[in-house]
């Protein structure tokens, strides 16, 4: 067998192996576990020290409605078990902001911005309205189920119910995942991965879908102690392997043309 063909077969085999080992919802394992706590979720579930999460976020009332990146590092917990975190914010024009924020353990709501500057407070407020939004429904003391079809309706006559659907596969910057979709009419879509602290992605419109955007966000990267969390790392390896195969095949093709 020519070496070039053997190399291609080896690379394809590697990609197929990596693809078969990826478990987009490996944090949850809902289908394989009868533990009654499995499938219960709250904002902050699965957090650990030195976890770092990077999101791209867009909120109508912040940065003139343009996207910005926010990286949250969970440094340690104080005596009250609240989280001391570091927020790094990078705007679309390259401006960088940074501040330490104390987040309440029960729902990750901000209780204190340590630099107390209005320039950073604006972005922490945007965090509260987006990533932390579901803290109004699920807290550490009162988690919500991802196995039900509805969380019920809001306190308004004729309003639609908050509904859930799973598994819902999504592709985001951090990878491909089987999630639970939480939706409210055609206005709100939020994708949640069990045992992960924040939703992976969220969209909110003023009215029906594709009307004026209120906010959007998605996870770009997740690490602990600087090491990619397993399923995010596996998705990254799959992409690298696919790119490697593409480069090899292009070189072989160009070589055959020259010969």
Number of C-alpha atoms within 10 A of each C-alpha: 5 6 8 12 11 11 14 17 13 13 17 16 12 17 19 14 12 16 15 9 11 19 18 21 20 15 15 20 15 17 8 8 11 10 8 8 11 18 22 19 27 29 29 24 22 14 17 16 15 16 21 24 19 21 22 20 24 24 23 15 14 17 15 9 14 14 19 22 19 24 21 19 23 23 16 15 17 11 6 8 12 19 26 21 24 19 22 17 23 17 15 12 8 9 9 13 14 15 17 20 24 21 21 18 21 20 25 24 24 20 12 14 19 12 13 12 10 10 11 18 16 13 21 21 16 20 19 15 14 24 25 20 19 20 19 11 14 20 19 17 9 13 19 18 19 24 15 12 14 16 15 10 14 12 7 7 7 8 11 14 15 17 17 22 16 16 13 15 14 16 12 14 15 19 19 17 24 20 24 23 23 23 21 18 14 15 18 21 21 23 25 26 26 26 21 18 21 27 26 23 26 22 19 24 17 14 14 13 15 11 12 13 18 19 23 21 24 24 22 19 19 21 17 17 12 10 12 16 16 17 21 22 18 19 21 14 17 19 16 13 18 15 12 16 20 14 12 15 16 12 12 15 11 11 10 9 8 7 5
